[in-house]
Amino acid sequence: MQREPFELAHALLNETRMAIVNSLLERPKYISELARNLGLDRAALCYHLNFLEGLGIVKSQYVVLQEPRLKGKMGRLYSIDLGRLKQSLQAVEQKLPKL
């Protein structure tokens, strides 16, 4: 738990991860939409999403798709865990020297 604030700071200092977080703050998204909006290939995006999910900032769930051409297939929907993000940011703030 001691390393967590530093891992979060490291995660959010990465431009790609910050872009992912900002995009997911708008609303939950599927990986295909994130890849298209951020101009990333899926492999790189999966790497960053897994990193953020490991910190508990991003969460995902499998849902049954309802689009006519995809109806009945499963998709993984990513979102931000706002409570966890706020908690983590507070932990980072507590570790910062008082200015």
Secondary structure, 3 states (H helix, E strand, C coil): CCCHHHHHHHHHHCHHHHHHHHHHHHCCEEHHHHHHHHCCCHHHHHHHHHHHHHHCCEEEEEEECCCCCCCCCEEEEEEECHHHHHHHHHHHHHHCCCC
